[in-house]
């Protein structure tokens, strides 16, 4: 297939910042790319070949968009699975596949997949409702604290909460959920794996993620993770086992815990470009966005190695700011050496909404971290 000078059409479900960064790759390669997104203010609207507005969870919207594409991918998990299955039956390729997404979209299925494939992970219990949980607690002792997770539609810290006592349950929605053993850990790690149809695999460096304890969002990503080489090898081996178990085509981001006793457990996975690998745009020969397009089109995968320290800092909406976005401190931040700022083009801001990120590369890790913290203080995302 000649993707570069033909009528081939790639469809991307979701037109947020991840879609925008994928479009940078498809534009460079002259690949016709259409976008479906629920927002008419999508950052991708004026960058793609054709933009459609529609609900990603609506069967007709997804199916009618996809049937005019030769291949469909997605930048968000919240997509109608039945529509993807029908598209596949009609000969339209979907990568990662509907089956992969079906497992990952539901955290209870995802966790059971880890167990079935002997992938180390925290112990968990599934409940269909809060009533189901309360009935179970009368029969069995539940150890507090534990981690509560909605089985579906969680994102950016929403849908995850540490439950310290029964009174904390009063604030939770009456939806399906799992509870997980609360794991004492030293670091949260991640990597991203690209795999094409031919079976070629590339794995990005192991990174560590520093979370904001209030919002439960990633605040900084540090590449490479500051752990010893033996632990890096173990983490890569576990991540590769996850990838091979899914037999996915495309990207698979793997989040892990490094426990206090130096065990590595898989937390969650995502079948798409991921916040933990944004640093790859500046720090790696091929970015995660390059590799996602390469892998779904079965093109040769470029090198995913990094030879420099990189720190990614998320730029989020300030507390109390809701409305039309106004950025402050951008020019000051740009005066700092080796700082690259990415603004996602979202016209409206709100507290903790991801509005951009900055990547700092440096030959000295500590200096790079200092710069990243300075950038975070300089750039304020408020309303006009």
Secondary structure, DSSP 8 states (H G I E B T S, - for coil): ---SSSS-EEEEE--SHHHHHHHHHHHHTT-EEEEEES-TT-TTTTTSSEEEE--TT-HHHHHHHHTT-SEEEESSS-S-HHHHHHHHHTT-EESS-HHHHHHHHSHHHHHHHHHHTT--B--EEEESSHHHHHHHHHHS---SSEEEEESSS-BTTBTEEEE-SGGGGGGS-SS-EEEEE---EEEEEEEEEEE-TT--EEE---EEEEE-TTT--EEEEEES-SS-HHHHHHHHHHHHHHHHHHT-SEEEEEEEEEETTS-EEEEEEESS--GGGTTHHHHBSS-HHHHHHHHHTT-------B-SEEEEEEEE--TT--EEEEEESHHHHHTSTTEEEEE---SEE-TT-EEEEEEEEESSHHHHHHHHHHHHHH-EEEE-
